[in-house]
Amino acid sequence: MIHKISALLVATALLAPVTVQAASPSAKPVTKSTTKTTAKPVAKPASQSTSKPVAKPTAKVASTAKKPVRHTFVRKRVGVTPSPSPVWPPKGYAANNGVYALIPSSSQLVSLLSSKSALASTISQCKASACGAVYVGSDTACQYWEINSKVYGPDPADATAMIQYGTLRTLAPATNAKIILPIILVSSEPLIPHESIILSTLGISQNAFYTQIAQGKSLTQIAGSKINTLVSAITADETKTTNSQLASGAITSDQAQGYRDNASIRVATELTNYNLSVGGITISCWSQAPTDKVPSFTYTANPNHF
């Protein structure tokens, strides 16, 4: 768009002619002599002359009116280089029958979260629950995506081993062909198994607690001087849970005894290095319309842990 700005400055000078009128001469008086003498003739002017005003020529004044000044602003056009076509098939992805998947590294996940503000609400659910992530894509369009995964955590009978805590089914929206879709896998498996006991014992809010967890602090560091009180509270709760599972037939008497024997180690692991992971991921690209709600997360926990 070209903007035009016009400015008109006009200055007008008016010169009025100045008329100067000469004064009329007066007749000189004649002195009469007392003796008779011949009077000298006094020359009278032939006629009383009145000087006519002489109009001074009006000087021509150059016009001071300025011509309009026009300023023209031209918007510079910057050529936009089109984005290069994405490399396909994507590099570094596992492939099977035209479907591609990649488990992102921590740095890739941080980059994704900073560029995809729409994922913020989903990520907020991962503050207190075990989560995972996967990038998917396909040679053809998908009506929806189905991702099945597993959640793993410390074995109550052997805190040094990992067992499956549950399964997670995630449904994600449709994509066109050759489009990469990042998917966050959100389970309802608590990051900290005794959250309510910890919050009530330490007298802190959930937000304050998980903010410290996100900063890399362990439960021992967060508990501080209340660590012994917290250990007693967690141990008592695990004993109660073990007895309840044994009574319901969920575990055998041998398993119950193993839980009791490893209670101290298990509690110590929870307080210092309790880690959950999401793995065993399988991916399906569906060409038919979904019958279930999309997007959605369905987590089924196993009754083999606390």
Secondary structure, DSSP 8 states (H G I E B T S, - for coil): --EEEEE--------------------------SS----------SS---------------------EEEEE--------------SS-TT-EEETTEEEE---HHHHHHHHHH-GGGHHHHHGGGSEEEEEEEEEESS-BSEEEEEEEEEEEETTEEEEEEEEEEEEEEE--B-TT--EEEEEEEEEESSTTHHHHHHHHT--HHHHHHHHHTT--HHHHHGGGHHHHHHHHHHHHHHHHHHHHHHTSS-HHHHHHHHHTHHHHHHHHHH----EEEEEEEEEESS--SS-SSEEEEEE-TT--
